[in-house]
Amino acid sequence: MKRRKSEWSSKTSKGALNPCNQGNNISKSISQEKDKISRKQSLNEVLDTIPEPVFECDVSGKVIFANQAAFLKFGYTVKDLEQGLDIQ
């Protein structure tokens, strides 16, 4: 049986992504996300060694990371961070 070219390409003739190739795209995305998480964890480990408080906030002002020095200086706990701390 002869297949049309669009069934094997990454995009169909109308520009939509071809479902036949989605597995490769998803695998690549998963791999990239795992790499991103690994780099973030490595950076957080380095930031934990800095003796000065370091915070990371999202765009709404919610603290999403604090190093150990920040916890010690301001008296917050990891549980406090998990429950939500805002900088306003």
Buried (B, 14 or more C-beta within 10 A) or exposed (E): EEEEEBEEEEEBEEEEEBEBBEEEEEEEEEEEEEEEEEEEEEEBEEBBEEEEBBBBBEEEEBBEBBBBBBBEEEEBEEEBBEEEBEEE
